[in-house]
Amino acid sequence: MHNFMIVRSFVKWQVTELRMKIYEKMKVIMLEIKSYIEEIYSQAVLWRRHFHKYPELSNKEKKTSDLVAKHLQSLGLEVNTGVGGYGVTGLLKGSAPGPTIAFRADLDALPIQDEKDCEYRSTVPGVMHACGHDGHTAVLMSVATILAKLTHLLQGNILFIFQPAEELPPGGAQRMIEQGVLQGVEAIYGMHLWTPIPRGMVGYSDGEALAASDGFEIEIIGKGGHGGIPNEATDAVMIAAHLIVNLQSIVSRQLNPLHPGVVTVGEIQGGHAFNVIAGTCKIKGTTRSFDPQVRQELLTQVEKITTATCQMFDASYRLEVHRGYPALINHKEQSEIVKRLAQDVVGENHVLRMEPIMGSEDFAYYLQQIPGAFFFVGAGNERKQIVAPHHHPAFDIDETAMTIAIECYLKIALEHITVMKQRKGLYDSENVSLSDWLS
């Protein structure tokens, strides 16, 4: 028994020594990686500005995906195109077998006119990158470029996912999943360049991050008539006004106040002359939530209140519901990895836990399938007057934020594989692959 305890202690000491060697080696590697980031930054800016000048709408990202695919092929990755539309994947294999993790960027632009005055302003009328997807794509291309030089360090694989149609439900994520993009993938990470927080900050969340989003369209059908004889008409505009107010009681009086929800009516169309009572009126709105039961309850109450309001004024209606993306719920283990590694990149005081955001993201579908995390890299800069919100005609990013995003991805790539191997017992002293990795 005594000899067994001595052997056991010796084995533990060997494992500890091995881990320390790995840690020291990683410090050297990260210094080398920082030089790679400095080298590729100018190319990342060129890529980002090219995408910004020549944006493509959802499901029309042909030229964007072609450029991405050609670059990944030049790096020697296993490339697939036409995945879920114009999606592209590139598999980078390490020098030794191991788990596969995935990184995802989105490709599409928005139907917004670019109002900036800069050299990389959009050249496509009515289309611009107003949400940072151009930067996301440039970042992931840069990460692939650097990791392709470091395959001797990788015991596992990195799958790069360039996804179409994030901005247009039902989105591109589901289509890519249906075509098997996550097959064999053990974890996935996504990142958003985020102007509401300043450059130099990284945001993470270890649970609810982005809301489920659904849309509704209601056409109120009344009876048109003369503006001076309202008693002979059924005023659809007036009914719509009542309905818009009534819908606001859903969140304030129907929902559990501990479970967040939003009902917003953002569009109303009715009437064509000041002295004519409109026979029809259309309203469009959105609901936001995190809890699946709340999500359904919001839509149920929209229909109930629409029915009751129209009955009160002897009108009818047509209701269409457009199901959007589910809530994006990060996994705790992967979120902790993001938090810890981001602290290495920007410092502990510059990593913040994000409050849930009522925007939506189809990255949520990936997280319903496998563990992963979605995080935010600050890209706003008041000094440079980069303050416009996302989806704004003057939207821009502080391009230097891309270096932080690149480094975060690289740290995740190298560290995450090690974490997975530790979970699978590959730190055992009998396994020599990690010692080989240190050579």
N, C-alpha and C positions, 0 to 999 in steps of 0.2 A: 504494500500500500504506500509505504514511504517513497519507494522508487517511482511509483506511478505519479505521486504528487510532484516529484522533482521534474519528471518528464513533462507533466502538464504545465508547470510553471515555465519551463524552458520554451515550450511551444508558444505559450502566450507572449513571452518576451520576443520570440522571433516574429510573431504577427505584429506586435507593436513596433518593432524595429522596421519591418517592411512598410507599415503604414506611414511612419515618419519619413522614410526614404521617398515614398510616393509624394508626400506633402512637399518635401523640399524640391523634388523634381518638378512638381507642378508650379512652384514659385518661379523656377527658372524658365519653364515653358511659357508662363503667362507674360514674362518680360519679353520673350521672343515674339509672342503673339501681339503685344502692344506695338511692336515695330511693324508687324504686318498690317495692323489696323491703320497706322499712320501712312503706310505706303499706299493702301487701297482707298483711302478716303477720297482723294481727288477723282478716282474712277467712280466711286459710289455717287458722288455729286453729279458727274456726267450722266450716269445712268438715270438718276432721279430726275434731272432736268430734261432729259430726252423724253422720258415717260410723261413729264408734266406738259411739255410742248405738244406732244402727240397722244392725247388721252383717248381711250376707247371705252364706250359704255358697256354695261353688263351684257354678257353673252355675245359681245362683238370684239373681244380682246385678241384678235388674230395676230396683228403685228407685234403686240406686246409679248404674247406667248411665244411667237417665233423667235424673238430676240433672246428671251430667257432660255428657250430650249437649245439654241445654238451655243450659248455661253456654257450651259451645263455640259453639253456634249464635248466642248473644247477642253473641259476639265477632266474628261474621262469618266463621267458618271453614267450610270444606266438610266437613260432618259425615256420617258413615255409621254406622248403628246395626245391631245384630244381626249383627256380624261375629264368626264363630266362637262363636256363642252370644249372650251379652249384651255382647260387646265393642263398643267405640266407637272410632272414629278421627276425628281432626280435622286437616285440612290447612290450614296457614297459608302463604299465598303471599307472597313478598317483592315488592318493587317492581320488581325486575328478574329476568330468568330466571337460573337457576343450578341447582346440584345440590340434591337433597333428602336430608335426614338425618331420622332418627326418634328420638323419645324414648318410652320405654315405662313405664307404671305398671300394677300389678296391683290388682284390685278386691275380691277375695274374702276372707272371714273364715274362722275355724276353729271346729270343733265343741268348744269349750271354754267352761266356765262362768266368767264374769268375776267375780273375787273382790275387785276393787278397791273402795275406798270413796271415790268421787269423783262430781262432778256429771255427768260424761259416761260413767259406767259403762254397759255394755251393757244395753239394755232387753229383749233377746231371750234367753230362757232357753236356756242351753247353747250359745250362739254368741257369739263375741267376736273382735275384731281383736287377735290375740295375736302378730302378726308385723310390724306396721307398715304394712300395705297401705293403711290409712286415711290415714296420713301421706304415702305415696307418691302417692296419688291427689290429695290436697290440694296437694302440691308441684307436680305437673304441671299442675293447673288454674291455679295461680298463675303458673307459667312461661308458659303460653298467654296469660294475661291481660296480662302485661307485654309479651311479644313482639308481641301484637296492636297495641300502641301504637308499636312500633318497626319496622313493615314497611318504612318508607322506608330503613332501614339494611340490609335483607336482600336479598342477591342470590342467591336460592334459596328453598327451601321447607323448612318444618318439619312433619313428620307426628307428631302426638301419638297414641300408641297406648294405650288403656286396656283391658287384657286381663282376661278372666275366668279363673277356675279354675286359678290357678297352684298352689294347694295340693293339687289332686286329680289325679293322673295319670289319663289321658295328658295332662291340662292343656289350657289354651286357646291356647297359642302355636302349636302345630302346626295347629290348626283355622284360626287367623287367617292363617297362612302359606299354607295350602291355598286360602284365599279371596283370595289375591293382595295381602295387606297390604304386602308388601315390594317390590311391583312399582315400579321406578323409584327405589327408595331406595338410596343409596350407602353409608350407614353408620348404625349404630344404637347407642344408649346406654341403659343402665338403671342404676338406683341403688337401694340398700337402706339404709334407716335402721337402724343396727346398734348395739344397746345394749352388746355386749361391749367396744366401744371408746368412750371418753368423748366427750361433746359438744365440738366444736372440732377434732376429728381427722377426716381423710379417708383411707380406705384404698384402695389400688389393687393390681392384679396384672397382669403382662404376659404371662401364660400361663395355666397351670392355676389356676382360681379356686375352682370348686365341683365336687363329685364326681358321677359317674354313680351312680344309685341304682336298685336292683332289689329286689323283695320275693319271698319264698317262703313257701308254706304246705305243711306236711308233716303228713299224717294217718298215724299208725302203727296198723296193724291187727294186733292180737294175739288173745288168747282170754281172756275174763273168767273169774273164778273166785273161790273162797273165799280170804280172806286167810290162813287157816291151812293151806291146801293148795296152795301155790304150784307144786308139781310138776305139777299138773293144769291149769295155766293158762299163758298167755304174757303176761307183764306189760308192757303197753304203756307205762306210766309209767316203769318201769325202763329200757326200751329207749330212751325219749326222753331220759332222763338221760345214758345212754351217748352217744347221738347228739349232744346239745348239746356235750358235752366233745370228741367226735371232730371236730366241725365246726371247733373252734378250731385244729386242726392245719393247716387249709388255709393260713392266712396265715403261720403260724410255720414250716411245713415244705414247702409246695407252691409258694408264690410266690417270685419273685425279690425279695429283701429291698430292692432299690433301687426297686421299683415298689410304691407303697402300695396296700393293700387292707384292707377291713374285712368281717368276718362277725359279725353280732350276732343272737342269738335274744332277742326281746323279749317273747314271750308263750308260755305253755304252759297247756294245758287238758286235764285228764285225771282221771278218777275222780269218784265222787260220795259215797263212804262210806269211813270209815277201815279197815274190815275187808273190803273188797271189792277184788279185783284188777281193775284197769281193762282192758277189752278193746280200747279205743282211746284214743289221746292225740294231740292236735294241738299243733304248735309253729309259730310264725310268726317270721320274721326278715327281715333286710335285708342286702344287700351293697353296698359302696361302693368305687369305684375311679376312676381317671383314664384309664388306658390301655385302649383297646378290647379288646385281647387279654386283659388281666387281667380285665376285666369278664366276658368269656365264660368264662375259666378258673375264676373263682369259682363260677359257676353250674354248670359241668360237674363240679367237685369236690363241690359240695353234693349233686348227684345220685349220684355215685359212692360217697361216704361213706354216704349214706342207704341205698343198695342193700346195701352190704357190712355195715353195722350191723344191718339188719333180717334179712339172711340168717343172720348169726351167731346170732340168737335165734329163727330159724324164724318170722319175722313178715313181713308184707307192708306196702306203703305206697302212698299216693297223694301225688303232688307237683304243686303248681301254682306256676308262676313268673309273676310280674307285672313286666313290663319297665317301668322308670321312665324318668327323664330321663337324657340323655347328660351327659357331663362338660361343664362350662362352661369353655371355653378362650378367653380374651381375645386379641384381636389386638394385636400390639406397637405399631403406629403409633397406634391409637386410645387405648391405655393410656398412651402417652407424652403424648398431648394431655391426658388426664385428670390425670395427675401434674402436668404443668406448670401447668395452669390452676388446679388445686386449691391449688398452692403460692401462687398469686396471691391466693386467697381466704383461706386460713388460715395461710399462712406455711410456709416450707420444712420447719421442724422439726415441723410438725403433720401432715405427709403421710407415711404409712408404707406400705411395701410389705407387703402381706398374705401370710401363709403360706396355702397351699391349705386350704380348709375342706371337711369331709366332708359338709356339707349339700348339697342339690341345688336346682336352679332351672331351670324350663323356658325361661328366657331363652337357655339353651344352644342351642335350636333356631334362634333368629334368627342366632346367631353361626356356625352351620353354613352359613348361606345367604349372609351378607354380612359385611364387616368391622364391628367394633364393640368395645365394652368395657362391662363391668359393674363398678361401684365401690360403695364403702361410705362412708356418712357417719355418724360417731359420734353416738349418741343416748342414751348412758347418762350418768347423773349421780349419783354417790354422795351428794353434798350434798343433793340433792332426793330421795334414796332411790329413784331410778329405776335399779334394779339387777337386776330380774327378767330371766331369759333369755327368748329367743324361745320361743313356744308354751307359755308359763307362764300360769296363771290370774291372776297379778298383773302381767302385762306392761304396760308403759307406755313412752312415749318422752319425752325432753326436747324439747318442741315448738319451742324456739328453734333446734334443729338443722335445722329445715325451712328457715330463712333461708340456711344454708350450702348446703343441697341446691339451693335455688332459684338461688342465685348461680352455683353450679357449672354447672348446666344452661344458664343464660343465657350464660355465658362460652363454653361449648362451642358454643352455637348461633351466636354471632357469629364466633368464631374459626375454627370448623371449616369454615364455608363459605369463608372466606378461604384456609385451607390447601388446600382442594380446588381453588379457582380457581388458586392458585399452581402446583399440580401440573399443571393443564391449560394453563398458559402464559398465563393471563389477566392476568399482571402486565406483559406486554409493553408497551413504550411506545406502541405503535400503538393499544392498547386504552384508550379514554377512560372506560369505565364506572366504574372505581374513582375516577377524578377526580370524576365526577358524584356518586358516592356520598359524597364528602367535602364536597360543597356544602351 
